[in-house]
Amino acid sequence: MELNQRTATIIMHEGWGKNFNFEMEDNHAYYFKSDEQEAKVVKDYEAQGFFNVEGREHGQEDWMDWDTVYYDEAADMVATANVRERQVKKQQELTL
């Protein structure tokens, strides 16, 4: 599974809530911020079959390991998000 901005955003929103907003991407990770915390979904482990999520409170220097998300978990999160998006779109079409 290839990590892209959409997948990284879904991982963050499914695991830590929609209060995390995408900030930027570099060669290492996708970065997110909330009012109180920073997080990143690290790309470096793709060849090993998982993505690592690290986070910290604003102002802290060191990143802490928050979770390891394996490909099958990420694929399930994306599939669930896709179903939700289709349901929302269908509901919007019905209300027009």
Secondary structure, DSSP 8 states (H G I E B T S, - for coil): ----HHHHHHHHHHHH-TT-EEEEE-SSEEEEE-SSEEEEEE-TTGGGTEEEEEEEETT--S-EEEEEEEHHHHHHHHHHHHHHHHHHHHHHHHH-
